[in-house]
Amino acid sequence: MSVKSDRWILKMCREHEMITPFEEGLVREVEGRRIISAGLSSYGYDLRLAADGFRVFSPIASAEIDPKKFDENSLIEAPLRTAEDGSLFWMLPPHSYALGATVEKFNMPRNVIGICLGKSTYARSGLIVNTTPLEPGWRGRLVLEFSNSADLPIRIYANEGIAQVTFFESDEDCEVTYADRAGKYQNQVGLVTPRL
């Protein structure tokens, strides 16, 4: 199993629509303003956080989080704000946790797994990006989990780079893919909460 380069990622996106929409280069500026980079990098893809739904865990309407019987009231919509340069962002309070979905939709090949890690720009600001692997055969928009470990609020920007996916290709196909076993998060189109 080996990590895949930008050449391989580009080929897979052009020929098999592994990532849509797909940026063929690393984008650092949009409409004249600097952004946190997104798009194709040397050995991965910097994905973007979509502006349609960012929810923060709150104790206001729920007493606990039970992943087997998730209460949607434990999440509240965070207001999308506009920065001085026109960038859109959410404010994540100190020591809080939130969920958001990617702009990009993934279509993982049968012999490929993706591992997603946070970008250093956010990590150095106190934000921990947590996600589970992009399993072979999985399709959909990736739901990301965010933890603010800092003592100050963090701005999290919409439609800008938030994390990077690194792809690993096996030398053989797996026996059963996520699609084969009809995984519960298959074809998710937005922010999907825990399911049993």
C-alpha positions as a Markdown table, in Angstrom:
| # | Residue | x | y | z |
|---|---|---|---|---|
| 1 | Met | 0.0 | 0.0 | 0.0 |
| 2 | Ser | 1.4 | 3.4 | -0.9 |
| 3 | Val | 0.5 | 7.0 | -0.5 |
| 4 | Lys | -0.7 | 8.5 | -3.8 |
| 5 | Ser | 0.7 | 11.6 | -5.5 |
| 6 | Asp | -0.9 | 14.6 | -7.1 |
| 7 | Arg | -0.6 | 13.0 | -10.5 |
| 8 | Trp | -2.6 | 10.0 | -9.4 |
| 9 | Ile | -5.2 | 12.1 | -7.7 |
| 10 | Leu | -5.6 | 14.3 | -10.8 |
| 11 | Lys | -6.0 | 11.2 | -13.0 |
| 12 | Met | -8.6 | 9.6 | -10.6 |
| 13 | Cys | -10.6 | 12.9 | -10.5 |
| 14 | Arg | -10.6 | 13.4 | -14.2 |
| 15 | Glu | -11.3 | 9.9 | -15.2 |
| 16 | His | -13.4 | 8.6 | -12.3 |
| 17 | Glu | -14.8 | 11.7 | -10.5 |
| 18 | Met | -13.2 | 10.7 | -7.2 |
| 19 | Ile | -13.6 | 14.3 | -5.9 |
| 20 | Thr | -16.3 | 16.7 | -7.2 |
| 21 | Pro | -16.0 | 19.7 | -7.5 |
| 22 | Phe | -12.3 | 19.3 | -7.9 |
| 23 | Glu | -9.6 | 22.1 | -7.9 |
| 24 | Glu | -6.6 | 21.0 | -10.1 |
| 25 | Gly | -4.2 | 23.2 | -8.3 |
| 26 | Leu | -3.7 | 24.7 | -4.8 |
| 27 | Val | -6.0 | 27.8 | -4.6 |
| 28 | Arg | -4.8 | 30.5 | -2.3 |
| 29 | Glu | -6.8 | 33.5 | -3.5 |
| 30 | Val | -10.5 | 33.9 | -4.5 |
| 31 | Glu | -11.9 | 37.1 | -5.9 |
| 32 | Gly | -8.8 | 39.1 | -4.8 |
| 33 | Arg | -8.8 | 37.9 | -1.2 |
| 34 | Arg | -6.4 | 35.5 | 0.4 |
| 35 | Ile | -8.0 | 32.2 | 1.6 |
| 36 | Ile | -6.8 | 29.2 | 3.6 |
| 37 | Ser | -5.5 | 27.0 | 0.7 |
| 38 | Ala | -7.7 | 24.4 | -0.9 |
| 39 | Gly | -7.3 | 22.0 | -3.8 |
| 40 | Leu | -4.7 | 19.6 | -5.0 |
| 41 | Ser | -1.4 | 19.4 | -3.1 |
| 42 | Ser | 1.6 | 17.2 | -3.5 |
| 43 | Tyr | 0.3 | 14.0 | -1.8 |
| 44 | Gly | -3.3 | 14.9 | -0.9 |
| 45 | Tyr | -6.2 | 17.1 | -1.4 |
| 46 | Asp | -7.1 | 20.1 | 0.8 |
| 47 | Leu | -10.9 | 20.0 | 1.1 |
| 48 | Arg | -13.2 | 22.9 | 1.9 |
| 49 | Leu | -15.9 | 23.4 | 4.5 |
| 50 | Ala | -19.3 | 24.0 | 3.0 |
| 51 | Ala | -21.4 | 27.0 | 4.0 |
| 52 | Asp | -24.6 | 25.0 | 4.3 |
| 53 | Gly | -24.8 | 23.9 | 7.8 |
| 54 | Phe | -22.4 | 24.2 | 10.7 |
| 55 | Arg | -23.8 | 23.0 | 14.0 |
| 56 | Val | -22.4 | 23.4 | 17.5 |
| 57 | Phe | -23.1 | 21.1 | 20.5 |
| 58 | Ser | -25.0 | 22.9 | 23.2 |
| 59 | Pro | -26.3 | 21.8 | 26.6 |
| 60 | Ile | -29.3 | 24.2 | 26.3 |
| 61 | Ala | -31.8 | 21.7 | 25.0 |
| 62 | Ser | -30.2 | 18.3 | 25.7 |
| 63 | Ala | -28.8 | 16.7 | 28.8 |
| 64 | Glu | -26.4 | 14.2 | 27.2 |
| 65 | Ile | -25.1 | 12.9 | 23.9 |
| 66 | Asp | -26.0 | 9.3 | 23.2 |
| 67 | Pro | -24.5 | 8.0 | 19.9 |
| 68 | Lys | -27.0 | 5.1 | 19.9 |
| 69 | Lys | -30.0 | 7.5 | 20.3 |
| 70 | Phe | -28.8 | 10.8 | 19.1 |
| 71 | Asp | -30.9 | 13.9 | 20.1 |
| 72 | Glu | -30.8 | 16.4 | 17.3 |
| 73 | Asn | -31.6 | 19.1 | 19.9 |
| 74 | Ser | -28.1 | 18.8 | 21.2 |
| 75 | Leu | -26.9 | 20.7 | 18.1 |
| 76 | Ile | -27.7 | 24.3 | 17.3 |
| 77 | Glu | -27.1 | 26.2 | 14.1 |
| 78 | Ala | -24.2 | 28.6 | 14.3 |
| 79 | Pro | -24.8 | 32.0 | 12.6 |
| 80 | Leu | -22.7 | 32.4 | 9.4 |
| 81 | Arg | -20.9 | 35.8 | 9.6 |
| 82 | Thr | -19.1 | 38.0 | 7.2 |
| 83 | Ala | -15.5 | 39.2 | 7.8 |
| 84 | Glu | -14.2 | 42.6 | 6.7 |
| 85 | Asp | -12.8 | 41.2 | 3.5 |
| 86 | Gly | -16.1 | 39.4 | 2.6 |
| 87 | Ser | -15.0 | 36.0 | 3.8 |
| 88 | Leu | -17.8 | 33.9 | 5.5 |
| 89 | Phe | -17.1 | 32.3 | 8.9 |
| 90 | Trp | -18.5 | 30.8 | 12.0 |
| 91 | Met | -17.3 | 31.5 | 15.5 |
| 92 | Leu | -16.6 | 28.3 | 17.5 |
| 93 | Pro | -16.6 | 29.1 | 21.2 |
| 94 | Pro | -13.7 | 27.9 | 23.5 |
| 95 | His | -13.7 | 24.3 | 24.5 |
| 96 | Ser | -16.7 | 23.4 | 22.3 |
| 97 | Tyr | -17.4 | 20.9 | 19.6 |
| 98 | Ala | -19.1 | 21.2 | 16.2 |
| 99 | Leu | -20.0 | 19.4 | 13.0 |
| 100 | Gly | -19.8 | 20.5 | 9.4 |
| 101 | Ala | -19.8 | 19.0 | 5.9 |
| 102 | Thr | -17.4 | 19.4 | 3.0 |
| 103 | Val | -18.0 | 21.2 | -0.3 |
| 104 | Glu | -16.5 | 18.2 | -2.0 |
| 105 | Lys | -18.3 | 14.9 | -2.7 |
| 106 | Phe | -16.1 | 11.8 | -2.7 |
| 107 | Asn | -16.4 | 8.6 | -4.7 |
| 108 | Met | -13.8 | 6.2 | -3.2 |
| 109 | Pro | -12.5 | 3.4 | -5.4 |
| 110 | Arg | -12.7 | -0.2 | -4.2 |
| 111 | Asn | -9.0 | -0.4 | -3.4 |
| 112 | Val | -8.4 | 3.1 | -1.9 |
| 113 | Ile | -8.8 | 4.4 | 1.6 |
| 114 | Gly | -8.5 | 8.1 | 2.5 |
| 115 | Ile | -7.2 | 9.5 | 5.8 |
| 116 | Cys | -8.2 | 13.1 | 6.7 |
| 117 | Leu | -6.1 | 15.3 | 8.9 |
| 118 | Gly | -6.5 | 19.0 | 10.0 |
| 119 | Lys | -4.5 | 21.8 | 8.3 |
| 120 | Ser | -1.7 | 23.3 | 10.2 |
| 121 | Thr | -3.1 | 26.8 | 9.9 |
| 122 | Tyr | -6.1 | 25.7 | 12.1 |
| 123 | Ala | -4.1 | 23.3 | 14.3 |
| 124 | Arg | -1.8 | 26.2 | 15.3 |
| 125 | Ser | -4.9 | 28.2 | 16.2 |
| 126 | Gly | -6.2 | 25.5 | 18.6 |
| 127 | Leu | -8.6 | 23.7 | 16.3 |
| 128 | Ile | -8.6 | 19.9 | 16.2 |
| 129 | Val | -10.3 | 18.4 | 13.1 |
| 130 | Asn | -11.4 | 14.9 | 13.6 |
| 131 | Thr | -12.9 | 12.6 | 11.0 |
| 132 | Thr | -13.1 | 8.9 | 10.3 |
| 133 | Pro | -11.5 | 7.2 | 7.3 |
| 134 | Leu | -12.9 | 7.6 | 3.8 |
| 135 | Glu | -13.5 | 3.9 | 3.3 |
| 136 | Pro | -13.2 | 1.9 | 0.0 |
| 137 | Gly | -16.5 | 2.2 | -1.9 |
| 138 | Trp | -17.8 | 5.1 | 0.2 |
| 139 | Arg | -19.6 | 8.0 | -1.6 |
| 140 | Gly | -20.8 | 11.3 | -0.2 |
| 141 | Arg | -19.9 | 14.6 | 1.4 |
| 142 | Leu | -17.6 | 14.1 | 4.3 |
| 143 | Val | -18.8 | 15.2 | 7.7 |
| 144 | Leu | -16.0 | 16.8 | 9.8 |
| 145 | Glu | -15.9 | 17.2 | 13.5 |
| 146 | Phe | -14.2 | 20.2 | 15.1 |
| 147 | Ser | -13.0 | 20.7 | 18.7 |
| 148 | Asn | -11.8 | 24.1 | 19.9 |
| 149 | Ser | -9.1 | 23.3 | 22.4 |
| 150 | Ala | -8.2 | 27.0 | 22.9 |
| 151 | Asp | -9.3 | 29.4 | 25.6 |
| 152 | Leu | -10.5 | 31.9 | 22.9 |
| 153 | Pro | -13.2 | 31.6 | 20.1 |
| 154 | Ile | -11.9 | 30.5 | 16.7 |
| 155 | Arg | -13.1 | 31.7 | 13.3 |
| 156 | Ile | -13.8 | 28.8 | 11.0 |
| 157 | Tyr | -14.0 | 29.9 | 7.4 |
| 158 | Ala | -16.6 | 28.6 | 4.9 |
| 159 | Asn | -15.6 | 27.6 | 1.4 |
| 160 | Glu | -11.9 | 27.6 | 2.3 |
| 161 | Gly | -9.4 | 24.8 | 3.1 |
| 162 | Ile | -10.1 | 23.0 | 6.4 |
| 163 | Ala | -8.4 | 19.6 | 6.2 |
| 164 | Gln | -6.4 | 17.4 | 3.9 |
| 165 | Val | -7.2 | 13.9 | 2.6 |
| 166 | Thr | -4.3 | 11.6 | 1.9 |
| 167 | Phe | -5.1 | 8.6 | -0.3 |
| 168 | Phe | -3.6 | 5.1 | 0.0 |
| 169 | Glu | -4.1 | 2.5 | -2.7 |
| 170 | Ser | -3.9 | -1.2 | -1.9 |
| 171 | Asp | -2.4 | -3.7 | -4.3 |
| 172 | Glu | -5.6 | -5.7 | -4.1 |
| 173 | Asp | -9.3 | -5.1 | -3.9 |
| 174 | Cys | -10.9 | -5.6 | -0.5 |
| 175 | Glu | -13.5 | -8.4 | -0.2 |
| 176 | Val | -16.3 | -6.1 | 1.0 |
| 177 | Thr | -16.5 | -2.4 | 0.5 |
| 178 | Tyr | -18.5 | 0.2 | 2.4 |
| 179 | Ala | -21.0 | 0.2 | -0.5 |
| 180 | Asp | -21.2 | -3.6 | -0.5 |
| 181 | Arg | -22.3 | -3.7 | 3.1 |
| 182 | Ala | -24.7 | -0.7 | 2.6 |
| 183 | Gly | -22.9 | 1.5 | 5.2 |
| 184 | Lys | -25.2 | 3.8 | 7.1 |
| 185 | Tyr | -23.4 | 7.0 | 5.9 |
| 186 | Gln | -23.4 | 6.0 | 2.2 |
| 187 | Asn | -24.4 | 8.8 | -0.1 |
| 188 | Gln | -24.7 | 11.4 | 2.6 |
| 189 | Val | -25.3 | 14.9 | 1.1 |
| 190 | Gly | -24.8 | 17.2 | 4.1 |
| 191 | Leu | -24.3 | 17.2 | 7.8 |
| 192 | Val | -25.4 | 13.8 | 9.0 |
| 193 | Thr | -25.5 | 13.1 | 12.8 |
| 194 | Pro | -24.7 | 9.8 | 14.5 |
| 195 | Arg | -26.7 | 6.8 | 13.3 |
| 196 | Leu | -26.9 | 3.3 | 14.8 |
